[in-house]
């Protein structure tokens, strides 16, 4: 009710993750534009907007540096066992060591390892570029359900099997929901890592906990959860797993990225008022939607 009260007389609504479904939109007859201050639009009933001629625009590529850098930070933290060594120092283990260094946890290089990218849109390409500059081999996954494999792509199952690190950059759709589930974890190498900075719903969180507990994979780092913010007790947050890193949906949020987002949002609004709408979302497809 608060949503419709605040937007009752609005012709333009600026939203981020706020859900706007038919039940809310049907009470907003003046609405002409929904300007989403994000790339993802799965919180908007696009089919209803299309039937009622409500324009929807999003902001794009603003995190082109911020998110890939966050991904590499998470990968490095896991491969170098950063959290484990920080905990050791706080516990006084280095101070009591018999030699100059403390080697309680394995340390692995990224150079020469293989990164599997699932979702090769603008952000996936950005991660690939960073990974290649430090000597990682990059595999680009074909769609899981694809009948043929495009040039430059690798079959989905082969990416799971051959990657030291898998990073997700695809949108959340009915096709990609629970894209990584119990079966996929079984196909992954026991020393592999899973990184998710895209959408929480891409991974079955219960299956992830089990995979980490039994050692089906070596570790995971997530910037997104299935419910955000996690008002209810989320199993990932309470699992207390040493091989799991969670950050609070901040991969996009460098100061520079936020300024780019704000500038683009203003540009979208001004363009719509001029009668030249830009960054429009049509039907259920974002025009530059992150492919996978």
N, C-alpha and C positions, 0 to 999 in steps of 0.2 A: 504493500500500500504506500510506503514511503517513496518508492521509486515513482509511481504514477502521480503522487501528489506533487513531487518536485518537478516533474517533467510535463505536467498537464497542459500548460500553455506554450511549451517549447516547440520550436520548429527545427532546432538543431540540438542534438544531445552528444556531449563528449563523454565517452566511457572508456574504461580499460578492461577489467575482468568482470564487470557487472553483467549478470545475465539479463538479457532482454528477449523473452520468449513471447509467443502469441498472447498469453494471458496478460502481459504488461503492455505490449505494443497495441493491442486492440483497444486500450483505454487512452491512447495518445493520438487522437485524430489529426492534430496539427503537425505531427512530426514529419519532416521532410528529409533530414539527414542524420545518420548516426556516424559520428567521427570517432573511430576507435584509436586510442592512443597506444597501440600495440600492433603487431603483425597478425597474430592469431585472432580469428573471428568465430571460433567455435562456441562462444558464449552468446552469439546473436542468431536469432531465427531468420536466416537468410531467405528461406522460401517464402515466409510471410512477408518480409520486406519487399520481395520481388513482386508479389501479387498486389501489394498496396502502394507500389511505386515509391518506396522509401529508399533513398540512396544510402549506401554504406561504403565508407572509405576507411582504409587502414594506413598505418605508417610502416615504412619498409626500409630495411637495410641499415637502420640507425645503429645497430650493435655490431657492425661489420668488423670492428677491431675488439670491442669489449668482450663479446662472447667467445670468439676463438681463443683469445688470450686466457680467459677463464678456464676453458676446456684444457688447454695445455698446462695450466697451473694444477688442475685436479689430477691430470695424468702423472705429472712429475711428483706430486705429493704422494701418490700411491706407489709409483715405481721406485721412488727413493725412500719409502717408508718414513716420510717426514713426521707424521703424527706419532708413530711408535718411538722415534728417537727423541721427540720433544717430551713425551711422557717419561722416558727413561731418565732424561736429565732432571726433570722435576722430581723424580723419585730418588735422585742422588746416585744413580748407578754409574755414571761416568766418573763422578767424584771418587768413587771407591774402586775404579778399574785398576788393574795391575799394569796396564800399558797406556800409551798415549791416546789410543782411540778405542771406541766401544762399538763392536760389530755384532749386535744382538739380532738384527733384522737383515734380510737380504736386500741388496741394492742392485737395481737393474738400469742399464742405459736405455735411452730411447733410440739412439742412433742404431740403425740396423734392424730395429723391431718393426712389426707390421701393424698399421692402423687401418681398421675397417670402418668406413663411413657409411651409415645408413641414413639417407636423405641428403642428396647432393644439390641443394639449392645454393643461395648466396652464402649462407653461413657454413654449410658443409664445405663449400669451395674455400672459404677463408681458413677453416681448420686444416684442410688438406695442404694449403700453401705454407702455413706455419710448420706443419709436420714435416714436409719435404725439405724445408730449409735446415732442419736439424738432423736430416738423414734418415727419416722414417720411410718405410715403404708404404704406399697407400693403396688400398683396395676400395673400390666404390661398389656398393651392393646394388644389384638389380632388385626390383620389386619381388617380394616373396612369392607372389602369385603369378609372376610373369611366365608366359609360355616360351618366350625367346629372350636371349641376353643381348642387350645393346652393345655396340662397340665401346670399349673402354670400361665396361661394367663386368662384375664378377657375380656368378650365381649367389643368391642370398645365403644358402646353406654353406657354400664354400667360404664366404666371408666369416661366418660364425666359427668355422673350423680352423681357419688359417690365421686369424688375427690375434695379436697379443693384446690389443686394445680395440674395443668397439665403441664408437661414439654415435649418438642418435641426434638427428637433425631434421626429422620429418614432421609433418603436421599431424594432429590427432584427428583421425576420421574413423568411421566404422571399419575401414580396411586395416588401419594401423593400431586400433585399440588392442592392448595386450599383445603387441607385436613380438615382444620378448616374454616368453612364458616358460613353463617347466620344460617343454620339449627343446626350446632354443638353448636354455642353460645346459642341458645335457649334451648338446652339440658343441658347445664352446670348450676351449682348452682350459684345463684346470689352473693354469697360470695366467689366464687372461683377465682383463679388467673391462668393466662396463661403465661408460660415462653417459649421463642423460642430462642435457641442458635444454631439452625441447619441451616435452609435456609429460607429466607424471603418468598419465593413462597409457603411455606406450609400453609400460612394463607392468607385469603382474607383481605387485609388491610382496605378496605372500610367497610367491615362487622365488623372488629375489632373496628374501630372508633365508629361505631353505637352502638356496644355492650357496650363499655365503657361509652358512653354518656347517654344511657338510663338505664344503670345499670344492663344489662344482666349478667355481671361478675363484680367482684370488682376491678380488676386491671390486668395489663399486664406488662411484661418486655421483651424487644426484644434486642438481640445483632445483629440481621440480618434484612435486608430490601429487598424488591423485586428488587430494583436497588441499586447497590453499586459501587462506592460511589453515594449518591443520588444527582446527578447533577441537575435533575429537582426538582421542589418543590414537596417534598413528603408530602402527607396529614398527615401522622403520626407525622412528624417533626413540622408541622405548627398547629397541632390541639390544642396544649397547654392544654393537659389533665393532671390533678393533679394525676391521678391514672395510669399513663403510664411512665415507665422508658425505655430509649433507650441508649444503649452503642454502640460504633462504631466498631462492629465486632472484639472485642478484647478478647473474652472469651478464645480463644486458646493461647493468646500471652504472657504468663508469660515468664520471661527470661529463665527459665529452659526448658519450652516447645519449645521455639525457638531454643535453642541449640540442643535439641533432634531431631528436624525437620532437622536442617542443617546437623547433623551427619548422619541421615538416608538417606538424599538426596545424600550425597557423597557416601555412601555405595551402593545405587542404581546405580549410575553412574559407579562406579568401577566394580560392578558385571556385568553390561551389557558389558563393555569393555572386561572383562574376558570371555565373552560368557556364563555367568551364570546369566541371568536376574532374578531379584527378584521383589516382590510386583507388579507383572504384572496385568493389567486390561485386561480382555478378553471380546470381544464383547461389550455388554452393561451392564456387570455385574462386579463389583469389587469383587475380590476373598473373601475379608473379609468385604464386604459392610455392613454398619449398617442395620440390619434387623428392621422390624417394625411389 
